[in-house]
Amino acid sequence: SHGPMKLDTRKARNRALQKIRERDGDNCHWCGEPMMFSIAIRNHPQLASIEHLREKWKGGSDRMCNLVLAHLICNQRRNAADPKPMSNRLSRILDLQNMRD
């Protein structure tokens, strides 16, 4: 279907995440490293999360063509003004996070 994905409940987000994973595979859109796909783990930096290529606040939609999967940490650290893939690898991002903590 080409309509917007429902993302309003955990079940709907899990369904959308699975569809995007089937389309794009297991690696983060931004850094290219493998992501974790465990429903038992919450808020882990390497956990897969749904990312809008064009942010909703910039008029982006919940259509599949605007959704990708990214590490939670990459999603959080993404520079909203520049949606090209990050040049840093995940380890560098995590190193920077650890330096700030």
N, C-alpha and C positions, 0 to 999 in steps of 0.2 A: 504494500500500500504506500501511496505517496503523501498521505495526510500526516498531520502532526502526531508524534508519539505521545502517549499519556505518560506523564512523569510525576503525577500528583500523589501517588502512594508508593510505599516500598515495593509492593508486588508489581506495580506498573513499571517502576524504575528497573527492577530486576529483569523484567521481560524485555524492556528496551535495551538494557545492557547486554543481554544474551544475543539479541538480534544484531547489535553493532559488533559484538565479538565474532559472530558467525561471518559477518561481512569483512571485518578488518583484521581479525586475528588477535593474538595475545599480547602484542607489544604496544607500549605507550606511543600515542600519536606524536608527542613532543620530543621525547628523548630516545625513543626506539628500543628501550630496555623492556624485558618481560614484566608483566604486572601480576599481582596476586588476585585471585578470584574466589576468596573464601567468604561465605556469608557469616561465618562465626567470628570474624575479626572486624572490628570497627575502627576507623580513624588511623589505620596504619599508613605511613607515607607511601608505601608501594602498592596499596590497594587500588584496583581499577575504579575509576569514577567517570561519569558521563560529563563530557565537555562540549560546550557550544562553541563552534568555530567563530561565529559572529554572536557576540553576547546578546542575551535577551534585552538588556538595557540599551543596546545599540540597534534594536529592531530585529534581532535574530529570532528564528523560530525553533520549534521542537520537531521539525521535520528531520527525517533520517539523514538527508544530505547536509544538515548543519550539525550533526552529532557525531562525535568521535569518543574514543576511550583514552584516558590519560591517567597516569599515577595521580593519586590524591595530591601529593606534594607538587607535582608538575602543574596540575590544574590550579592549585593555590598560588603558585609562584609565577604563573604565566603573566607576561606583560600584556595587559589588555589592549594597549595601543598598537602592538606589533604582533599579529597572529601568524608569524612564520615559525617553523620548528626551531626549538631551542638548540643552540650549538653546544651547550653544556651537557655532559652525560649525567645520569642520575647520581653517580657517586659524588660528582662535583657539587651538585645541588644539595645533597645530604651533608657534605662537608661544610658548606656555607651555613646550613641550618644549625649544625652542631657548633660552629664558631659563634653564632649569635646567641645560643642558649646559655 
